[in-house]
Amino acid sequence: MDKIAIFGGSFDPVHKSHIQIAKLAFKSLDLKKLIFVIAYTPPHKIKQYAHIKDRISMLKLAAGNIQKAEISLYEAQKLETVYSYQTLDYFQNLHPADEIYMVIGSDSLLDLPTWKNIDYLASRYKFIVAKRSGIEINKNVKYLDRCVFIDKGIEDISSTIIRKLIKEEHKKAAPLLSEKVYNYIIQNGLYK
């Protein structure tokens, strides 16, 4: 049974930590492939800042060179909120012989009890958890037995901070983004 990881997000914008997490997930689990799933409207966010077409273009620029990585528009094409259990079921139906994992940050691990149909989701799928600084995970965290942790710490970058930096002084955001994504943002006047 091969392992496939689903890495969902709004990627608004996609940044270096997203790409670092994807690469470390490959190393940690010997994945058959990793699928980036760009959300049209994530359930936990009320606003998207860049148009879906721009977010797709930036993700293609950032992730295009990662071998065995794909980008799926499954959620983006729905033009509505899609829940994680629906997305993972979709990919499990596409790959019935493979084991499906979901990539999340340790902050999301703590929020799992609030997710829609989480008991169903956690009973069928496992989570690849990227550790974020400042987030303490203890043995009492729910669904811990369904998690595989990426051993290496991840650079703590936030899309929210990047958007703020671009608005105020865009050059300070450059080290947090791939050069191609940074140039795309500036050329298209995003996040101003």
C-alpha positions in Angstrom: 0.0 0.0 0.0 1.5 3.3 -1.1 1.1 6.6 0.8 -0.4 9.7 -0.7 -0.5 13.0 1.2 -3.1 15.7 0.7 -1.9 19.2 1.5 -4.8 21.6 1.5 -4.9 25.3 2.0 -5.8 28.7 0.7 -2.1 29.4 -0.2 -2.8 33.1 -0.1 0.1 33.4 -0.9 2.0 30.1 -0.9 5.3 30.6 0.9 8.6 28.9 1.6 7.3 27.0 4.7 4.5 25.4 2.6 7.2 24.1 0.2 9.5 23.0 3.1 6.6 21.1 4.7 5.9 19.3 1.4 9.5 18.3 0.9 9.9 17.1 4.5 6.7 15.1 4.2 8.2 13.2 1.2 11.4 12.5 3.3 9.5 11.5 6.4 7.0 9.1 4.9 8.4 7.9 1.5 5.3 9.2 -0.2 4.1 7.9 -3.6 3.0 11.5 -4.2 1.8 14.7 -2.5 -1.2 16.6 -3.8 -1.6 20.3 -3.1 -5.4 21.0 -2.9 -6.1 24.7 -3.2 -9.3 25.8 -1.4 -11.8 28.1 -3.0 -13.2 29.1 0.5 -11.7 27.3 3.5 -14.3 26.7 6.3 -12.2 28.5 8.9 -11.4 31.6 6.8 -13.9 34.4 6.0 -11.9 36.1 3.3 -9.5 35.3 0.5 -7.2 38.2 -0.5 -5.9 37.0 -4.0 -8.3 35.8 -6.7 -8.4 32.0 -7.0 -6.7 32.2 -10.4 -3.7 34.1 -8.9 -3.4 31.6 -6.0 -3.4 28.7 -8.5 -0.7 30.5 -10.6 1.5 31.2 -7.5 1.2 27.6 -6.3 2.2 26.3 -9.7 5.3 28.6 -9.6 6.2 27.5 -6.1 5.6 23.8 -6.3 6.3 23.1 -10.0 9.7 21.7 -9.4 8.8 19.2 -6.6 9.0 15.7 -8.1 5.9 13.6 -7.4 3.9 16.6 -6.4 0.6 17.6 -8.1 -1.8 20.4 -7.8 -5.5 19.6 -7.6 -8.3 22.0 -8.4 -10.9 19.7 -6.8 -11.9 22.2 -4.1 -11.2 25.3 -6.2 -13.6 24.2 -9.0 -16.5 23.7 -6.5 -16.7 27.5 -6.0 -17.9 26.8 -2.4 -16.7 25.5 0.9 -15.5 21.9 0.8 -14.8 20.1 4.1 -11.6 18.0 4.7 -13.5 14.8 5.0 -15.1 15.3 1.6 -11.7 16.0 0.0 -10.0 13.0 1.5 -12.9 10.8 0.6 -12.7 12.1 -3.0 -9.0 11.2 -3.2 -9.5 7.8 -1.5 -12.1 7.0 -4.1 -9.5 7.9 -6.8 -6.8 5.9 -5.2 -8.6 3.0 -3.4 -5.4 0.9 -3.0 -3.4 3.7 -1.4 -3.3 5.1 2.2 -4.4 8.7 2.3 -2.8 11.2 4.7 -3.6 14.8 5.4 -0.8 17.4 5.9 -1.6 19.8 8.8 0.3 22.2 11.1 0.5 21.5 14.8 -1.8 24.5 15.3 -4.4 22.7 13.2 -3.9 19.5 15.3 -5.1 21.4 18.3 -8.1 22.6 16.4 -9.1 19.2 15.0 -12.0 18.7 17.5 -13.8 21.6 15.9 -13.6 20.3 12.4 -16.7 19.0 10.6 -17.1 15.2 10.9 -13.7 14.9 12.6 -14.4 11.6 14.2 -15.2 10.1 10.8 -12.2 11.8 9.3 -9.8 10.7 12.0 -11.1 7.1 11.9 -10.4 6.8 8.2 -7.3 8.9 7.6 -4.0 9.8 9.3 -2.4 13.2 9.7 1.2 14.3 8.8 1.9 17.1 11.3 4.4 19.8 10.8 5.6 21.3 14.1 5.1 25.1 14.4 7.1 27.1 17.0 5.2 28.1 20.1 2.7 25.2 19.7 3.0 22.7 22.5 1.7 19.2 21.8 1.2 17.0 24.9 0.1 13.3 25.2 -3.5 14.3 25.9 -4.1 15.9 22.5 -7.0 14.2 20.9 -6.3 12.2 17.7 -2.6 12.0 18.6 -2.6 8.3 17.8 -3.6 9.2 14.2 -0.5 11.4 13.6 2.9 11.1 12.1 5.1 14.1 13.0 7.7 15.6 10.7 10.8 15.5 12.7 12.4 18.7 11.6 11.1 22.1 12.8 9.5 24.3 10.1 10.4 27.9 9.5 7.5 29.9 11.0 6.1 31.9 8.2 2.5 33.2 8.0 0.6 34.3 4.9 -1.0 36.9 7.0 2.4 38.5 7.8 3.4 38.3 4.2 0.3 40.1 3.1 1.0 42.8 5.7 4.6 43.2 4.7 3.7 43.5 1.0 1.2 46.2 1.8 3.7 48.2 4.0 7.1 47.4 2.6 7.1 44.6 0.0 10.8 44.0 -0.2 10.7 42.6 3.4 8.4 39.8 2.2 10.9 38.7 -0.5 12.9 36.3 1.7 9.7 34.5 2.8 8.6 33.6 -0.8 10.2 31.9 -3.7 11.6 34.5 -6.2 9.0 33.5 -8.8 6.1 34.0 -6.4 7.4 37.3 -5.1 7.8 38.6 -8.7 4.3 37.4 -9.6 2.9 39.3 -6.6 4.7 42.5 -7.5 4.0 42.3 -11.2 0.3 41.7 -10.6 -0.1 44.2 -7.8 -1.4 41.6 -5.3 -2.0 42.4 -1.6 -1.7 46.2 -1.9 
